[in-house]
Amino acid sequence: MTTTLAIVCNDGNGGLVIGSESQATMGFFVASNTATKIYKITDYIAITISGGVADAQKIVDQIRAMAQLCQLDWRREPTVRSMAKLTSKVLGQNRMLPYYVSLIIGGVDRAGAHIFTLGGLGSILEEKKFASTGSGSPMAYGVLESEYKENLSIDEGVELIKRAITSARKRDAGSGGEFQIITITADKGVEFVN
């Protein structure tokens, strides 16, 4: 139960804003108001988690290790698509005992900004403008559908993410806590927004 989202912005070469809130729940009990839900995978790729925390943290650890191996082997940054496909393979290998997760992988590479959503059985979908996962995603999608516009600046993207998360926090019991927001651009890579 959570709200995570990502939107494509335009900073000249393309960029992303990825956001979440920080509340973790166990059923109807708020277990934490400071849970991390966005993780840096490489200097230009990040992942959001929703669903089972243990499953999601295991996936994050595996993908980070695989990204480092790819960097050593290829001697360059892996593409966002390659990291999404690799994650899909890891998820798909566990179909008999699937991971209880819903993920967003976003980043910037030579081909521009990319967003992929992944389900626990290994499904993978590329989204061109925005994506959201978690129990608060219906409310977040309502804001994104009505307010997203082409060529958003990074700063406008941060404000849109905040409005979408705020909407989810008002109506979804599984979403709360503080904003967690990062930006990813070709020139600066992953940066955490205060």
C-alpha positions in Angstrom: 0.0 0.0 0.0 1.7 3.2 -1.2 1.8 5.7 -4.0 4.8 5.9 -6.4 4.9 7.7 -9.7 7.2 9.0 -12.4 6.8 11.6 -15.2 8.8 12.5 -18.2 9.9 16.1 -18.4 11.9 18.2 -20.8 15.2 19.7 -19.8 16.6 19.8 -23.3 17.7 16.2 -23.4 14.8 14.8 -21.6 14.5 14.1 -17.9 12.3 12.5 -15.3 10.8 13.3 -11.9 10.1 10.3 -9.7 8.2 10.5 -6.5 6.6 8.7 -3.6 5.5 9.2 0.0 7.2 7.7 3.0 4.5 5.7 4.9 4.8 2.0 5.3 1.8 0.0 6.5 1.2 -3.5 7.9 -2.5 -3.9 7.1 -4.2 -1.0 8.8 -1.2 -0.3 11.1 1.2 2.4 10.1 4.5 0.7 10.6 6.7 3.6 9.6 6.5 7.2 8.4 10.1 7.2 7.1 10.2 4.2 4.8 12.4 4.6 1.7 10.5 3.8 -1.6 12.9 5.2 -4.2 16.3 3.7 -4.8 19.2 4.7 -7.0 20.3 1.8 -9.2 23.0 3.7 -11.3 23.9 7.3 -11.7 21.1 7.6 -14.3 18.5 5.0 -13.3 16.2 4.7 -10.3 13.5 2.3 -9.1 10.4 2.8 -7.0 8.9 0.0 -4.9 5.3 -0.8 -3.8 4.0 -4.1 -2.4 5.8 -6.4 0.0 8.9 -4.6 1.4 11.1 -7.6 1.9 10.4 -8.8 -1.7 11.0 -5.3 -3.1 14.3 -4.8 -1.1 15.6 -8.1 -2.4 14.8 -7.1 -6.0 16.6 -3.7 -5.5 19.7 -5.4 -4.1 19.8 -7.9 -7.0 19.3 -5.2 -9.7 21.9 -3.0 -8.2 24.4 -5.8 -8.2 23.5 -6.7 -11.8 23.8 -3.1 -12.9 27.3 -2.9 -11.4 28.3 -6.1 -13.2 26.9 -4.7 -16.5 29.0 -1.5 -16.0 32.1 -3.6 -15.4 31.4 -5.8 -18.4 30.2 -3.2 -20.9 32.4 -0.3 -19.6 29.5 2.0 -19.9 26.2 2.8 -18.2 23.5 0.2 -18.9 20.4 1.5 -20.7 17.1 1.9 -18.9 15.5 -0.7 -21.1 18.2 -3.3 -20.3 17.7 -2.8 -16.6 13.9 -3.1 -16.9 14.3 -6.3 -19.0 16.7 -7.7 -16.5 14.3 -6.9 -13.7 11.5 -8.5 -15.6 13.6 -11.7 -16.0 14.3 -11.9 -12.3 10.6 -11.5 -11.5 9.5 -14.0 -14.1 11.9 -16.7 -12.8 9.8 -16.8 -9.6 6.4 -17.4 -11.1 5.6 -20.3 -8.8 6.3 -18.2 -5.7 6.0 -14.7 -7.2 7.3 -11.5 -5.6 4.6 -9.3 -4.2 5.8 -6.1 -5.8 4.9 -3.4 -8.3 7.8 -1.4 -9.6 8.7 1.6 -11.7 12.1 1.8 -13.3 13.0 5.2 -14.7 16.0 6.8 -16.1 17.9 8.7 -18.8 20.2 7.2 -21.4 21.5 8.0 -24.9 18.0 7.5 -26.3 16.4 9.9 -23.8 14.1 9.5 -20.8 12.3 6.2 -20.2 9.7 4.9 -17.7 8.9 1.2 -17.3 6.3 -0.4 -15.0 6.8 -4.0 -13.8 4.5 -6.4 -12.1 5.4 -9.2 -9.7 5.2 -11.9 -12.4 7.5 -10.1 -14.7 5.2 -8.1 -16.9 6.9 -5.0 -18.4 5.3 -2.0 -20.0 7.0 1.2 -21.2 5.1 4.4 -20.5 5.7 7.4 -22.6 4.5 10.2 -20.3 3.8 9.0 -16.7 3.1 6.0 -14.5 2.0 5.3 -11.0 1.8 2.2 -8.8 0.4 1.3 -5.4 -2.9 1.7 -3.7 -2.9 5.5 -4.1 -2.3 5.3 -7.9 -6.0 5.8 -8.9 -5.9 9.2 -7.2 -2.5 10.0 -8.5 -3.6 9.1 -12.1 -6.5 11.5 -11.7 -4.2 14.4 -11.1 -1.7 13.2 -13.8 -4.3 12.7 -16.4 -5.8 16.2 -15.9 -2.6 18.2 -15.3 0.2 16.6 -17.3 1.3 18.6 -20.4 4.0 18.0 -22.9 7.4 19.7 -22.3 7.0 20.1 -18.5 10.2 21.5 -17.0 11.8 19.6 -14.2 10.6 22.2 -11.6 7.0 21.9 -13.0 7.3 18.1 -12.8 8.3 18.3 -9.1 5.2 20.4 -8.4 3.0 18.0 -10.3 4.4 15.0 -8.4 3.6 16.8 -5.1 0.0 17.5 -6.2 -0.5 13.9 -7.3 0.9 12.5 -4.0 -1.1 15.0 -2.0 -4.3 13.8 -3.7 -3.4 10.2 -2.9 -2.6 10.9 0.7 -6.0 12.6 1.2 -8.0 9.5 0.0 -5.7 6.4 0.4 -5.2 5.0 3.9 -2.0 3.3 2.7 -0.3 6.6 1.6 1.1 9.2 4.0 4.3 10.6 5.4 6.7 12.9 3.7 7.5 13.5 0.0 10.3 11.5 -1.5 11.3 13.0 -4.9 14.2 12.6 -7.2 15.1 14.1 -10.6 17.1 12.4 -13.3 18.7 14.4 -16.1 21.3 13.7 -18.7 23.7 16.3 -17.3 23.3 15.7 -13.6 22.0 12.2 -13.2 20.0 11.2 -10.1 19.5 14.0 -7.6 17.4 13.9 -4.5 15.0 16.8 -4.0 14.6 18.1 -0.4 
